[in-house]
Amino acid sequence: MKAGLLNEVIEIYEKDVTISESGSVRHNYALFYTTRANVKHNSGSQIDTNGEVFYPTNKTFIVRKYVPVKEPMRIKYDGKFYKIISINIDKTYNNKVIMAELINE
């Protein structure tokens, strides 16, 4: 992949699990890594659930192979969080292709 195609900045967040004194489990996401990526829009639609309109979108993030990303992590792009669906390694171009969907928060 040409370096010029990595024109967007994304942040990768890692899950941080904390247990309180009462035993309740709390999941937070902390910033783990910041990198550049090529972002492609795959699909989008409109869903109306319980009176709430949500526009789910799927995006493909292409990053270098050395980026330490795993499926339980989250990606923040353009102020929104995306859940990682799959990560495929492309050995020909030495990169990772990450499929992700927008999280409804």
N, C-alpha and C positions, 0 to 999 in steps of 0.2 A: 504494500500500500504506500502511496506517496504521502509524505508528511504534510503536504498542503491540504489534503482532504480532512485532516484532523483539525477542524476549524471551530469546534464547540467545546466548551469547558463543562465537565460533569464532575459531580462529587459522589463518592461511594461511601455509604454509611453501613456500619457494622452493628449487629444487634448486641445490646448490653442488657443482661438480665440481672436485676437486683431483687433481693428478698428482704422484706421488712421484718421487724421484730415479731409482728403478729403472724408471719408466715405467708403473706400475700406476695405474689410474684408480679413484678412490674417489668415490662419490656420497653426499653428506650433504644434509640438509634443514635450512635455517636459518629462523627466524621472520622473516616478511616483513611481515605485516599482521594486526592484530586488529580485529574488527568484530562487530556484532550481526547476528543472522540469525533468520529463521523456519525452524525445522527440522521436516520432515515425514517420517515413517517410511513407506517404500514397500513393502518386502517383506523377508522373511527366511526362511531355511531351515536345514537341517542337512546337512553333508557330512562323510563319513568317508573320509579319504584316508590311506593308509599308517598306519593305526592312530591317526590324529589326528582328533579331532572339531572341526570348524570351523563357525561359524554366520555365513555371509555375509549381510550386510544391505545394502540400498540405501536411501539417504536423499536427500531434496531439501532443499537449502539455498537460501533466498531472501534475497538481500542487495540493498542499494541499487546503482544502476547505476554509481556512481562508484568502487566497490570494484575495485582493480586485480588481478583474478584471471584466470589463464590456465590452460589444460588441463594443462600439465606440472607444475603445483603440487599440493600436498597440503593437505587440510583436517584440522585436529585439533579434534575435538568429543568432549566427555565422556571425555577421556583416550585416545581411539582415533584412528588416522589413516585417512582416506578418500581414495581415488584419484578424481580428477575424470574423469567420463566425458564430460559435455557441459556447455556453458554456452550458455544461450539468453537473449537480451535481450528483455524485455517492455516495449515503448515506452509502452504504455497506462498502466502503473503505475510506470514509471521504475525498474525493478529488473532484476536478473539471477537466473535460475533455474538452479541448479547441480545436476546429477544426479551422485551419487557412490556408490561402493561401498566397503565395509570392506576394508582390507588385512590379509591373513593374515601376521602377523610372528611 
